[in-house]
Amino acid sequence: MRPARRFHLLLPPDFESRLRDFAERRGVTLAAALRECASEGMAGSDSERDPRPAESPLIVATLLAAEHAVLMVASILPEGDRRRRELAAQASVAAQERIGIVEADAQ
């Protein structure tokens, strides 16, 4: 058996929190939870039955800009946060319709 190798990772706070929850639910250490997640992730990426396209930096930047705009507007409007939550489902439907239109135009 080969000697173990150490890796030092900087995790975003939300990822660290999710990893800690994952480890706690399974009753394992953080290192074991991280190994399990990495193993599952690599196994999933090798799978032919569930290919997932890589996230485009353009898609991530677009989503970030849209979310930033929504939060800015919500911060200005009276009860903006409540309205943002109420309209989330409608926004999802509108986004799916927009994707359909863009895809149809691209063909």
C-alpha positions as CSV (number, residue, x, y, z in Angstrom):
1,M,0.0,0.0,0.0
2,R,1.3,3.5,-0.9
3,P,1.8,6.1,1.8
4,A,-1.0,8.6,2.2
5,R,-0.6,12.1,0.8
6,R,-1.8,15.2,2.4
7,F,-3.8,17.9,0.6
8,H,-4.6,21.3,2.0
9,L,-7.9,22.7,0.7
10,L,-9.5,26.1,1.0
11,L,-13.3,25.5,1.0
12,P,-16.0,28.2,0.7
13,P,-17.9,28.5,4.0
14,D,-21.1,27.0,2.6
15,F,-19.2,24.0,1.2
16,E,-17.4,23.5,4.5
17,S,-20.8,23.6,6.4
18,R,-22.3,21.1,4.0
19,L,-19.3,18.8,4.4
20,R,-19.5,19.0,8.2
21,D,-23.2,18.2,8.1
22,F,-22.4,15.3,5.7
23,A,-19.7,13.9,8.1
24,E,-21.9,14.3,11.1
25,R,-24.8,12.5,9.5
26,R,-22.5,9.5,8.7
27,G,-20.7,9.6,12.0
28,V,-17.3,10.0,10.3
29,T,-14.4,12.5,10.4
30,L,-14.2,15.4,8.0
31,A,-11.3,13.7,6.2
32,A,-13.3,10.5,5.7
33,A,-16.3,12.5,4.5
34,L,-14.2,14.4,2.0
35,R,-12.7,11.1,0.7
36,E,-16.2,9.7,0.3
37,C,-17.4,12.8,-1.6
38,A,-14.3,12.8,-3.8
39,S,-14.7,9.1,-4.5
40,E,-18.4,9.4,-5.4
41,G,-17.7,12.5,-7.5
42,M,-15.0,10.7,-9.5
43,A,-17.1,7.6,-9.9
44,G,-20.0,9.8,-11.1
45,S,-17.8,11.6,-13.6
46,D,-16.6,8.2,-15.1
47,S,-20.2,7.1,-15.5
48,E,-21.6,6.9,-19.0
49,R,-25.2,6.9,-17.8
50,D,-25.2,10.3,-16.2
51,P,-22.9,12.7,-18.2
52,R,-23.0,16.2,-16.8
53,P,-21.7,19.1,-19.0
54,A,-19.0,21.3,-17.5
55,E,-20.2,24.6,-16.2
56,S,-19.3,27.4,-18.5
57,P,-17.7,30.5,-16.8
58,L,-20.1,32.5,-18.9
59,I,-23.1,30.8,-17.4
60,V,-21.8,31.2,-13.9
61,A,-21.0,34.9,-14.5
62,T,-24.5,35.5,-16.0
63,L,-26.2,33.8,-13.1
64,L,-24.1,35.8,-10.6
65,A,-25.0,39.1,-12.4
66,A,-28.7,38.2,-12.4
67,E,-28.7,37.3,-8.7
68,H,-26.9,40.4,-7.9
69,A,-29.4,42.5,-9.7
70,V,-32.3,40.8,-7.9
71,L,-30.7,41.3,-4.5
72,M,-30.0,45.0,-5.3
73,V,-33.6,45.6,-6.3
74,A,-34.9,43.6,-3.3
75,S,-32.8,45.8,-0.9
76,I,-34.4,49.0,-2.2
77,L,-38.0,48.0,-2.4
78,P,-40.2,47.9,0.7
79,E,-40.7,44.3,1.6
80,G,-38.4,43.5,-1.3
81,D,-37.0,40.2,0.2
82,R,-40.5,38.9,0.8
83,R,-41.5,39.8,-2.8
84,R,-38.3,38.2,-4.1
85,R,-39.3,34.9,-2.4
86,E,-42.9,35.1,-3.6
87,L,-41.8,35.6,-7.2
88,A,-39.1,32.9,-7.2
89,A,-41.4,30.2,-8.7
90,Q,-42.6,32.6,-11.5
91,A,-39.0,33.5,-12.2
92,S,-38.1,29.8,-12.7
93,V,-41.0,29.3,-15.1
94,A,-40.0,32.5,-17.0
95,A,-36.4,31.4,-17.2
96,Q,-37.4,28.0,-18.6
97,E,-39.5,29.6,-21.2
98,R,-36.7,32.0,-22.1
99,I,-34.3,29.1,-22.5
100,G,-36.7,27.4,-24.9
101,I,-37.0,30.6,-27.0
102,V,-33.2,31.0,-27.1
103,E,-32.6,27.4,-28.0
104,A,-35.3,27.5,-30.8
105,D,-33.7,30.7,-32.2
106,A,-30.3,29.1,-32.2
107,Q,-31.5,26.2,-34.4
